[in-house]
Amino acid sequence: MKQYIIVFLILVSCVQKSSIVKIISEPKESLPFLNLSKSQLLGQINYKNDSLFVLVNKNIANKEIYLNRVAYDSFVEMYKQAKKDSIHLKILSGLRNFEDQKNIWIRKWNSLGHLDSISKALKILEYSSMPGTSRHHWGTEVDLNSLNNSYFESGKGEKEYNWLCSNACKYGFYQPYTNKKYRTGYNEEKWHWSFLPLSKLYLNEYNKSIKIEDIKGFKGALTSIKLKIISDYVNGIDAELLIN
């Protein structure tokens, strides 16, 4: 894969996660995410053999986790500052390809017994994506510290969440699944933070290239049509992140 150079400029007007984030790219022809294939967008990749992704330092993660190199570099800077502020950040999940997401989906699908397909899908979609629709496919997302919202509502977890809300945007990270009423799709996830300078580019390409018929290859895939998976879930993020 060609080498690439990315310089991202975060214009710091960081109030309530509303800073404007821009990418300055050079040279553009060497940036793989500007010409993404369907396979890349759908997570049909072998990230362990792809130089676009890097293994996260074991001191930062709770298991073997990969991220996009640029997102990871920025996260490390955020991690260092958080540590200085007595805030400990631990990555619980990062890049998940189609097969990783399919394993999660099938395990949950099979656990829901005799519910009809739509009910099963809706239950899973409270917090987990269909394979081919997850932002985690892109290597731009991190799940931090706990996978329970309640953890972030008191004590140590509340301090960590408040720090992230005040500081994460300085490093390009934003919470895509908030509790704002106008959002559709997944429930709030206080642990999920997205590296917007890249995830915005991926989302734009996803909306250009991926159609509902591309969501396939797993139990319950056909429910994606009735549940409007692309419009209500893939694009069901905080509207402040849908900047031009």
Backbone as CSV, one residue per row, in Angstrom:
resi,resn,N_x,N_y,N_z,CA_x,CA_y,CA_z,C_x,C_y,C_z
1,MET,0.843,-1.192,0.000,0.000,0.000,0.000,0.882,1.247,0.000
2,LYS,0.509,2.246,-0.759,1.306,3.453,-0.846,1.386,4.140,0.518
3,GLN,2.515,4.806,0.741,2.648,5.599,1.952,1.739,6.818,1.830
4,TYR,1.310,7.334,2.954,0.445,8.498,2.924,0.799,9.460,4.035
5,ILE,0.529,10.719,3.776,0.787,11.763,4.763,-0.526,12.453,5.059
6,ILE,-0.859,12.562,6.316,-2.094,13.247,6.703,-1.759,14.277,7.759
7,VAL,-2.138,15.497,7.504,-2.027,16.530,8.529,-3.429,16.995,8.821
8,PHE,-3.901,16.826,10.045,-5.258,17.273,10.340,-5.211,18.484,11.257
9,LEU,-6.064,19.444,10.947,-6.122,20.680,11.701,-7.442,20.728,12.428
10,ILE,-7.393,20.815,13.730,-8.606,20.925,14.529,-8.741,22.373,14.961
11,LEU,-9.736,23.049,14.432,-9.977,24.430,14.802,-10.684,24.447,16.147
12,VAL,-9.992,24.935,17.165,-10.478,24.757,18.519,-11.514,25.818,18.866
13,SER,-12.767,25.430,18.664,-13.883,26.185,19.215,-14.706,25.157,19.959
14,CYS,-14.036,24.483,20.892,-14.527,23.230,21.460,-15.531,23.494,22.571
15,VAL,-16.785,23.715,22.196,-17.836,23.938,23.162,-18.958,22.953,22.864
16,GLN,-19.285,22.098,23.841,-20.335,21.107,23.673,-20.119,20.259,22.421
17,LYS,-18.859,19.857,22.205,-18.507,18.981,21.092,-18.877,19.569,19.736
18,SER,-18.704,20.903,19.572,-19.135,21.538,18.328,-17.980,22.141,17.545
19,SER,-16.733,21.754,17.829,-15.617,22.313,17.065,-15.658,21.806,15.636
20,ILE,-15.142,22.606,14.735,-15.083,22.238,13.326,-13.779,21.502,13.087
21,VAL,-13.853,20.343,12.452,-12.664,19.548,12.205,-12.454,19.429,10.707
22,LYS,-11.249,19.772,10.267,-10.950,19.691,8.846,-9.734,18.809,8.622
23,ILE,-9.669,18.235,7.443,-8.507,17.449,7.035,-7.762,18.213,5.950
24,ILE,-6.482,18.355,6.140,-5.631,18.865,5.076,-4.781,17.696,4.617
25,SER,-4.893,17.295,3.365,-4.264,16.057,2.903,-3.231,16.341,1.827
26,GLU,-2.076,15.666,1.931,-1.049,15.816,0.920,-0.157,14.586,0.915
27,PRO,0.109,13.925,-0.195,-0.567,14.165,-1.479,-1.884,13.410,-1.544
28,LYS,-2.900,13.971,-2.117,-4.230,13.365,-2.104,-4.265,12.004,-2.788
29,GLU,-3.481,11.843,-3.875,-3.561,10.589,-4.624,-3.034,9.410,-3.819
30,SER,-2.320,9.675,-2.719,-1.765,8.573,-1.931,-2.577,8.260,-0.691
31,LEU,-3.739,8.899,-0.552,-4.574,8.666,0.619,-5.619,7.615,0.296
32,PRO,-5.496,6.392,0.843,-6.380,5.294,0.467,-7.832,5.533,0.798
33,PHE,-8.136,6.353,1.831,-9.529,6.529,2.201,-10.259,7.516,1.301
34,LEU,-9.567,8.132,0.332,-10.246,9.018,-0.604,-10.784,8.238,-1.803
35,ASN,-10.431,6.972,-1.900,-10.927,6.129,-2.988,-11.251,4.759,-2.409
36,LEU,-12.174,4.744,-1.463,-12.470,3.529,-0.724,-13.331,2.572,-1.542
37,SER,-12.994,1.306,-1.446,-13.778,0.279,-2.114,-14.964,-0.108,-1.244
38,LYS,-15.926,-0.792,-1.832,-17.060,-1.293,-1.057,-16.584,-2.232,0.041
39,SER,-15.611,-3.052,-0.274,-15.106,-4.007,0.711,-14.572,-3.298,1.942
40,GLN,-13.840,-2.217,1.739,-13.305,-1.459,2.866,-14.418,-0.830,3.689
41,LEU,-15.400,-0.272,3.025,-16.500,0.392,3.718,-17.352,-0.595,4.503
42,LEU,-17.481,-1.819,3.973,-18.300,-2.855,4.608,-17.530,-3.683,5.626
43,GLY,-16.252,-3.370,5.789,-15.456,-4.100,6.764,-14.940,-5.434,6.281
44,GLN,-14.978,-5.667,4.993,-14.509,-6.942,4.441,-13.016,-6.836,4.165
45,ILE,-12.254,-6.778,5.249,-10.815,-6.525,5.198,-10.082,-7.467,6.147
46,ASN,-8.791,-7.627,5.895,-7.902,-8.337,6.808,-6.987,-7.289,7.426
47,TYR,-7.422,-6.689,8.505,-6.715,-5.527,9.050,-5.335,-5.871,9.610
48,LYS,-5.098,-7.122,9.968,-3.795,-7.497,10.523,-2.699,-7.478,9.461
49,ASN,-3.108,-7.544,8.202,-2.142,-7.521,7.108,-2.249,-6.253,6.266
50,ASP,-2.844,-5.214,6.823,-3.071,-3.966,6.100,-2.290,-2.849,6.793
51,SER,-1.373,-2.212,6.070,-0.510,-1.187,6.667,-1.262,0.072,7.064
52,LEU,-2.537,0.175,6.688,-3.340,1.322,7.105,-3.647,1.261,8.596
53,PHE,-3.544,0.067,9.176,-3.928,-0.131,10.573,-2.728,-0.539,11.420
54,VAL,-2.832,-0.283,12.715,-1.725,-0.547,13.619,-2.249,-1.207,14.890
55,LEU,-1.418,-2.073,15.473,-1.760,-2.736,16.720,-1.590,-1.749,17.870
56,VAL,-2.610,-1.636,18.693,-2.592,-0.717,19.829,-1.656,-1.247,20.913
57,ASN,-0.908,-0.337,21.531,-0.027,-0.702,22.633,-0.819,-1.397,23.732
58,LYS,-0.292,-2.490,24.241,-1.011,-3.296,25.230,-1.285,-2.536,26.526
59,ASN,-0.536,-1.471,26.782,-0.780,-0.675,27.987,-2.012,0.217,27.859
60,ILE,-2.482,0.381,26.632,-3.632,1.247,26.365,-4.901,0.441,26.145
61,ALA,-4.754,-0.827,25.807,-5.906,-1.674,25.470,-5.993,-2.867,26.418
62,ASN,-7.182,-3.461,26.487,-7.378,-4.613,27.380,-7.222,-5.947,26.658
63,LYS,-6.918,-5.874,25.329,-6.735,-7.081,24.518,-6.078,-6.666,23.217
64,GLU,-5.913,-7.581,22.278,-5.338,-7.237,20.977,-6.340,-6.414,20.180
65,ILE,-5.992,-5.160,19.923,-6.890,-4.228,19.242,-6.110,-3.472,18.174
66,TYR,-6.731,-3.279,17.018,-6.142,-2.506,15.934,-6.957,-1.234,15.707
67,LEU,-6.280,-0.184,15.211,-6.937,1.064,14.836,-6.283,1.609,13.567
68,ASN,-6.980,2.508,12.899,-6.358,3.276,11.830,-5.157,4.014,12.414
69,ARG,-4.057,4.054,11.686,-2.824,4.638,12.206,-2.998,6.094,12.647
70,VAL,-3.697,6.881,11.851,-3.847,8.298,12.158,-4.732,8.492,13.385
71,ALA,-5.823,7.743,13.448,-6.700,7.812,14.614,-5.950,7.398,15.872
72,TYR,-5.128,6.376,15.738,-4.366,5.887,16.896,-3.357,6.931,17.375
73,ASP,-2.641,7.558,16.447,-1.673,8.580,16.837,-2.339,9.700,17.632
74,SER,-3.522,10.104,17.182,-4.231,11.168,17.893,-4.739,10.679,19.243
75,PHE,-5.192,9.427,19.285,-5.653,8.888,20.564,-4.520,8.844,21.579
76,VAL,-3.323,8.479,21.144,-2.184,8.412,22.059,-1.920,9.785,22.677
77,GLU,-2.031,10.836,21.880,-1.846,12.182,22.420,-2.922,12.508,23.452
78,MET,-4.155,12.112,23.153,-5.238,12.327,24.113,-5.001,11.522,25.384
79,TYR,-4.557,10.295,25.213,-4.275,9.412,26.352,-3.227,10.029,27.281
80,LYS,-2.182,10.586,26.699,-1.109,11.194,27.489,-1.613,12.379,28.294
81,GLN,-2.432,13.228,27.660,-2.958,14.384,28.378,-3.924,13.953,29.467
82,ALA,-4.745,12.953,29.172,-5.675,12.452,30.186,-4.905,11.933,31.401
83,LYS,-3.823,11.227,31.141,-3.012,10.686,32.236,-2.459,11.808,33.102
84,LYS,-2.017,12.894,32.468,-1.521,14.054,33.210,-2.617,14.647,34.090
85,ASP,-3.860,14.522,33.628,-5.007,15.054,34.367,-5.616,14.019,35.306
86,SER,-4.875,12.931,35.538,-5.300,11.848,36.441,-6.542,11.122,35.941
87,ILE,-6.689,11.060,34.607,-7.784,10.325,33.971,-7.176,9.154,33.209
88,HIS,-7.649,7.952,33.511,-7.117,6.760,32.845,-8.088,6.303,31.764
89,LEU,-7.595,6.185,30.530,-8.401,5.725,29.402,-7.898,4.355,28.960
90,LYS,-8.807,3.420,28.797,-8.479,2.069,28.343,-9.383,1.712,27.166
91,ILE,-8.765,1.303,26.051,-9.550,0.920,24.869,-10.048,-0.510,25.033
92,LEU,-11.360,-0.677,25.018,-11.984,-1.997,25.145,-12.274,-2.624,23.784
93,SER,-12.474,-1.781,22.780,-12.738,-2.282,21.434,-12.347,-1.216,20.426
94,GLY,-11.837,-1.654,19.285,-11.447,-0.733,18.226,-11.945,-1.242,16.893
95,LEU,-11.034,-1.565,16.003,-11.423,-2.033,14.675,-12.041,-3.436,14.767
96,ARG,-13.193,-3.581,14.140,-13.833,-4.893,13.989,-14.213,-5.047,12.525
97,ASN,-13.750,-6.102,11.888,-14.132,-6.288,10.485,-15.493,-6.981,10.390
98,PHE,-15.900,-7.289,9.172,-17.223,-7.884,8.942,-17.399,-9.166,9.747
99,GLU,-16.388,-10.024,9.723,-16.498,-11.309,10.423,-16.562,-11.118,11.934
100,ASP,-15.796,-10.179,12.458,-15.856,-9.886,13.893,-17.264,-9.446,14.287
101,GLN,-17.832,-8.538,13.487,-19.169,-8.025,13.781,-20.219,-9.107,13.582
102,LYS,-20.013,-9.941,12.587,-20.954,-11.041,12.334,-20.988,-11.997,13.518
103,ASN,-19.845,-12.273,14.108,-19.800,-13.168,15.270,-20.594,-12.601,16.437
104,ILE,-20.477,-11.299,16.659,-21.248,-10.644,17.725,-22.739,-10.728,17.419
105,TRP,-23.088,-10.413,16.167,-24.489,-10.399,15.743,-25.127,-11.786,15.873
106,ILE,-24.454,-12.811,15.379,-25.014,-14.164,15.396,-25.160,-14.674,16.827
107,ARG,-24.185,-14.382,17.671,-24.276,-14.810,19.078,-25.511,-14.205,19.736
108,LYS,-25.743,-12.927,19.510,-26.906,-12.268,20.106,-28.203,-12.748,19.453
109,TRP,-28.167,-12.947,18.130,-29.349,-13.424,17.402,-29.794,-14.782,17.944
110,ASN,-28.850,-15.680,18.110,-29.180,-17.026,18.582,-29.638,-17.037,20.037
111,SER,-29.251,-16.040,20.798,-29.626,-15.993,22.215,-31.053,-15.501,22.436
112,LEU,-31.678,-14.982,21.379,-33.000,-14.372,21.527,-34.144,-15.336,21.218
113,GLY,-33.830,-16.599,21.163,-34.851,-17.637,21.117,-35.825,-17.531,19.975
114,HIS,-37.124,-17.537,20.314,-38.178,-17.645,19.307,-38.812,-16.299,18.944
115,LEU,-38.168,-15.207,19.258,-38.673,-13.906,18.822,-38.683,-13.854,17.293
116,ASP,-39.594,-13.071,16.731,-39.592,-12.915,15.276,-38.357,-12.119,14.854
117,SER,-38.061,-12.146,13.567,-36.818,-11.555,13.062,-36.698,-10.066,13.350
118,ILE,-37.791,-9.329,13.170,-37.744,-7.887,13.407,-37.473,-7.597,14.881
119,SER,-38.137,-8.331,15.773,-37.932,-8.125,17.207,-36.509,-8.456,17.612
120,LYS,-35.963,-9.526,17.049,-34.573,-9.876,17.336,-33.634,-8.753,16.891
121,ALA,-33.823,-8.314,15.667,-32.937,-7.285,15.127,-33.015,-6.003,15.949
122,LEU,-34.225,-5.583,16.293,-34.388,-4.352,17.071,-33.702,-4.445,18.427
123,LYS,-33.790,-5.624,19.046,-33.153,-5.808,20.349,-31.641,-5.703,20.227
124,ILE,-31.075,-6.359,19.231,-29.624,-6.302,19.031,-29.183,-4.884,18.690
125,LEU,-29.989,-4.212,17.876,-29.632,-2.880,17.396,-29.723,-1.789,18.459
126,GLU,-30.106,-2.155,19.650,-30.054,-1.158,20.721,-28.616,-0.705,20.937
127,TYR,-27.675,-1.650,20.816,-26.273,-1.322,21.076,-25.276,-1.939,20.090
128,SER,-25.720,-2.826,19.216,-24.788,-3.491,18.301,-25.239,-3.340,16.854
129,SER,-24.283,-3.176,15.957,-24.576,-2.959,14.540,-24.683,-4.258,13.769
130,MET,-25.422,-4.194,12.667,-25.392,-5.290,11.704,-24.010,-5.336,11.050
131,PRO,-23.532,-6.524,10.699,-22.298,-6.617,9.921,-22.436,-5.805,8.628
132,GLY,-21.394,-5.085,8.298,-21.433,-4.247,7.098,-21.938,-2.844,7.356
133,THR,-22.373,-2.558,8.583,-22.910,-1.229,8.886,-22.221,-0.559,10.068
134,SER,-21.228,-1.208,10.633,-20.599,-0.679,11.847,-19.505,0.330,11.541
135,ARG,-19.467,1.412,12.292,-18.374,2.374,12.187,-17.045,1.751,12.633
136,HIS,-17.120,0.717,13.438,-15.906,0.039,13.885,-15.168,-0.634,12.724
137,HIS,-15.832,-0.849,11.599,-15.169,-1.433,10.430,-14.042,-0.542,9.915
138,TRP,-14.095,0.741,10.222,-13.179,1.704,9.605,-11.907,1.944,10.409
139,GLY,-11.864,1.458,11.634,-10.691,1.679,12.469,-10.619,3.064,13.068
140,THR,-11.736,3.784,13.019,-11.787,5.165,13.515,-12.492,5.290,14.862
141,GLU,-12.991,4.174,15.390,-13.826,4.209,16.594,-13.140,3.504,17.757
142,VAL,-13.360,4.027,18.964,-12.874,3.363,20.175,-13.999,3.276,21.200
143,ASP,-14.071,2.160,21.885,-14.943,2.003,23.052,-14.046,2.071,24.276
144,LEU,-14.389,2.941,25.220,-13.492,3.244,26.323,-14.055,2.871,27.690
145,ASN,-13.233,2.210,28.493,-13.384,2.039,29.944,-14.516,1.147,30.418
146,SER,-15.704,1.278,29.861,-16.844,0.445,30.265,-17.874,0.445,29.159
147,LEU,-18.595,-0.670,29.029,-19.654,-0.754,28.021,-21.027,-0.582,28.660
148,ASN,-21.075,0.115,29.785,-22.333,0.410,30.470,-22.436,1.906,30.740
149,ASN,-23.529,2.514,30.275,-23.717,3.945,30.506,-23.691,4.299,31.992
150,SER,-24.207,3.397,32.822,-24.305,3.691,34.253,-22.929,3.930,34.883
151,TYR,-21.899,3.292,34.326,-20.544,3.474,34.854,-20.122,4.938,34.799
152,PHE,-20.556,5.631,33.752,-20.138,7.011,33.510,-21.028,8.040,34.209
153,GLU,-21.922,7.585,35.055,-22.880,8.493,35.678,-22.566,8.823,37.130
154,SER,-21.479,8.245,37.657,-21.096,8.559,39.035,-19.628,8.211,39.252
155,GLY,-19.056,8.778,40.298,-17.712,8.443,40.723,-16.654,8.610,39.648
156,LYS,-15.736,7.647,39.588,-14.610,7.669,38.661,-15.073,7.764,37.210
157,GLY,-16.093,6.990,36.866,-16.592,6.992,35.497,-17.149,8.337,35.081
158,GLU,-17.820,9.014,35.984,-18.372,10.337,35.676,-17.251,11.338,35.409
159,LYS,-16.175,11.262,36.187,-15.024,12.142,35.967,-14.400,11.879,34.601
160,GLU,-14.305,10.611,34.234,-13.731,10.252,32.933,-14.596,10.779,31.793
161,TYR,-15.906,10.602,31.927,-16.816,11.060,30.876,-16.803,12.585,30.753
162,ASN,-16.809,13.266,31.877,-16.772,14.732,31.848,-15.478,15.225,31.207
163,TRP,-14.374,14.527,31.491,-13.102,14.910,30.873,-13.182,14.735,29.359
164,LEU,-13.735,13.622,28.921,-13.862,13.370,27.487,-14.750,14.416,26.817
165,CYS,-15.851,14.751,27.448,-16.760,15.750,26.873,-16.078,17.108,26.721
166,SER,-15.156,17.412,27.628,-14.473,18.703,27.603,-13.228,18.707,26.729
167,ASN,-12.601,17.550,26.556,-11.280,17.535,25.942,-11.133,16.686,24.685
168,ALA,-11.977,15.681,24.493,-11.772,14.745,23.381,-11.774,15.437,22.021
169,CYS,-12.602,16.457,21.864,-12.691,17.131,20.564,-11.384,17.826,20.185
170,LYS,-10.544,18.141,21.169,-9.251,18.757,20.869,-8.356,17.799,20.096
171,TYR,-8.673,16.523,20.190,-7.887,15.492,19.518,-8.672,14.827,18.384
172,GLY,-9.835,15.396,18.051,-10.632,14.902,16.933,-11.662,13.860,17.286
173,PHE,-11.840,13.549,18.585,-12.764,12.496,18.994,-14.085,13.079,19.509
174,TYR,-15.178,12.444,19.062,-16.528,12.888,19.404,-17.410,11.681,19.724
175,GLN,-18.432,11.918,20.508,-19.390,10.865,20.852,-20.493,10.838,19.802
176,PRO,-20.543,9.821,18.945,-21.544,9.809,17.868,-22.950,9.463,18.329
177,TYR,-23.052,8.652,19.390,-24.370,8.186,19.832,-24.703,8.840,21.171
178,THR,-25.337,9.995,21.080,-25.689,10.778,22.262,-27.126,10.470,22.684
179,ASN,-27.606,11.195,23.679,-28.987,11.006,24.156,-29.930,12.055,23.587
180,LYS,-29.523,12.746,22.546,-30.353,13.804,21.973,-31.573,13.215,21.270
181,LYS,-32.705,13.827,21.460,-33.981,13.259,21.038,-34.129,13.170,19.525
182,TYR,-33.462,14.023,18.777,-33.631,14.002,17.322,-32.884,12.847,16.664
183,ARG,-32.014,12.177,17.395,-31.268,11.060,16.842,-32.163,9.857,16.582
184,THR,-31.756,9.038,15.614,-32.433,7.766,15.363,-31.431,6.640,15.604
185,GLY,-31.934,5.420,15.639,-31.039,4.275,15.700,-30.626,3.872,17.100
186,TYR,-29.339,3.649,17.277,-28.805,3.066,18.497,-29.079,3.928,19.732
187,ASN,-29.089,3.274,20.880,-29.178,3.986,22.148,-27.902,4.783,22.387
188,GLU,-27.962,5.654,23.363,-26.772,6.410,23.752,-25.651,5.447,24.155
189,GLU,-24.423,5.798,23.766,-23.235,5.035,24.158,-22.163,6.010,24.633
190,LYS,-22.075,6.166,25.928,-21.113,7.121,26.475,-19.678,6.647,26.322
191,TRP,-19.505,5.377,26.032,-18.173,4.803,25.876,-17.621,4.897,24.463
192,HIS,-18.464,5.199,23.487,-18.082,5.140,22.076,-17.653,6.524,21.590
193,TRP,-16.387,6.604,21.109,-15.842,7.870,20.622,-15.242,7.662,19.234
194,SER,-15.545,8.597,18.343,-15.186,8.486,16.933,-14.166,9.547,16.538
195,PHE,-13.159,9.136,15.769,-12.169,10.088,15.261,-12.737,10.740,14.007
196,LEU,-13.353,11.889,14.195,-14.156,12.534,13.160,-13.397,12.914,11.889
197,PRO,-12.139,13.369,11.963,-11.464,13.735,10.718,-11.455,12.617,9.675
198,LEU,-11.437,11.363,10.134,-11.487,10.243,9.188,-12.879,9.625,9.076
199,SER,-13.578,9.465,10.192,-14.880,8.789,10.144,-15.877,9.560,9.301
200,LYS,-15.747,10.893,9.253,-16.638,11.677,8.394,-16.409,11.343,6.923
201,LEU,-15.142,11.181,6.544,-14.832,10.818,5.163,-15.367,9.438,4.820
202,TYR,-15.202,8.510,5.751,-15.726,7.156,5.532,-17.248,7.175,5.395
203,LEU,-17.914,7.923,6.270,-19.380,7.979,6.213,-19.855,8.584,4.895
204,ASN,-19.197,9.640,4.450,-19.582,10.243,3.173,-19.432,9.243,2.028
205,GLU,-18.332,8.491,2.014,-18.122,7.498,0.970,-19.113,6.345,1.092
206,TYR,-19.429,5.973,2.327,-20.416,4.912,2.569,-21.763,5.296,1.940
207,ASN,-22.180,6.520,2.178,-23.474,6.966,1.656,-23.485,7.070,0.135
208,LYS,-22.339,7.271,-0.464,-22.246,7.330,-1.922,-22.256,5.938,-2.552
209,SER,-21.632,4.984,-1.875,-21.338,3.702,-2.512,-22.193,2.528,-2.067
210,ILE,-22.667,2.541,-0.817,-23.323,1.363,-0.258,-24.848,1.482,-0.366
211,LYS,-25.462,0.435,-0.872,-26.918,0.351,-0.987,-27.429,-0.728,-0.044
212,ILE,-28.729,-0.719,0.197,-29.296,-1.663,1.157,-29.051,-3.113,0.724
213,GLU,-28.973,-3.372,-0.579,-28.736,-4.741,-1.043,-27.312,-5.219,-0.745
214,ASP,-26.429,-4.308,-0.361,-25.073,-4.694,0.025,-25.001,-5.237,1.452
215,ILE,-26.081,-5.048,2.212,-26.121,-5.541,3.594,-26.635,-6.973,3.553
216,LYS,-25.726,-7.929,3.610,-26.100,-9.329,3.412,-25.037,-10.236,4.024
217,GLY,-25.360,-11.561,4.022,-24.383,-12.543,4.449,-24.462,-12.939,5.910
218,PHE,-25.627,-12.722,6.551,-25.791,-13.109,7.953,-27.283,-13.252,8.259
219,LYS,-27.600,-13.959,9.333,-28.991,-14.135,9.745,-29.637,-12.785,10.025
220,GLY,-30.841,-12.590,9.491,-31.568,-11.356,9.760,-31.210,-10.206,8.856
221,ALA,-30.376,-10.448,7.860,-29.940,-9.358,6.982,-31.107,-8.668,6.278
222,LEU,-32.145,-9.443,5.949,-33.272,-8.862,5.225,-34.064,-7.856,6.054
223,THR,-33.920,-7.894,7.371,-34.620,-6.910,8.213,-34.051,-5.509,8.004
224,SER,-32.868,-5.426,7.385,-32.238,-4.122,7.158,-33.111,-3.210,6.306
225,ILE,-33.929,-3.804,5.454,-34.788,-2.997,4.572,-35.887,-2.308,5.382
226,LYS,-36.650,-3.094,6.135,-37.750,-2.532,6.911,-37.256,-1.589,8.007
227,LEU,-36.110,-1.890,8.568,-35.590,-1.088,9.677,-34.776,0.122,9.220
228,LYS,-34.675,0.314,7.916,-33.971,1.477,7.360,-32.578,1.624,7.968
229,ILE,-31.803,0.561,7.860,-30.523,0.483,8.540,-29.567,1.602,8.149
230,ILE,-29.515,1.939,6.881,-28.559,2.966,6.463,-29.003,4.356,6.906
231,SER,-30.246,4.702,6.659,-30.702,6.049,7.006,-30.855,6.265,8.508
232,ASP,-31.364,5.263,9.226,-31.683,5.453,10.637,-30.599,4.985,11.596
233,TYR,-29.718,4.119,11.137,-28.677,3.597,12.030,-27.284,4.067,11.610
234,VAL,-26.873,3.764,10.377,-25.554,4.223,9.932,-25.462,5.748,10.038
235,ASN,-26.552,6.418,9.690,-26.561,7.883,9.743,-27.271,8.428,10.987
236,GLY,-27.521,7.561,11.954,-28.226,7.995,13.154,-27.309,8.537,14.229
237,ILE,-26.363,9.380,13.824,-25.394,9.933,14.763,-25.778,11.357,15.149
238,ASP,-25.062,11.892,16.119,-25.296,13.263,16.553,-25.183,14.191,15.340
239,ALA,-26.172,15.028,15.123,-26.210,15.896,13.943,-25.034,16.859,13.888
240,GLU,-24.446,17.176,15.028,-23.290,18.074,15.042,-22.090,17.460,14.339
241,LEU,-22.099,16.150,14.156,-20.995,15.485,13.480,-21.185,15.427,11.972
242,LEU,-22.374,15.774,11.505,-22.662,15.741,10.075,-22.338,17.080,9.454
243,ILE,-21.104,17.556,9.693,-20.689,18.858,9.180,-20.264,18.749,7.731
244,ASN,-20.301,19.867,7.035,-19.901,19.887,5.633,-18.421,20.250,5.502
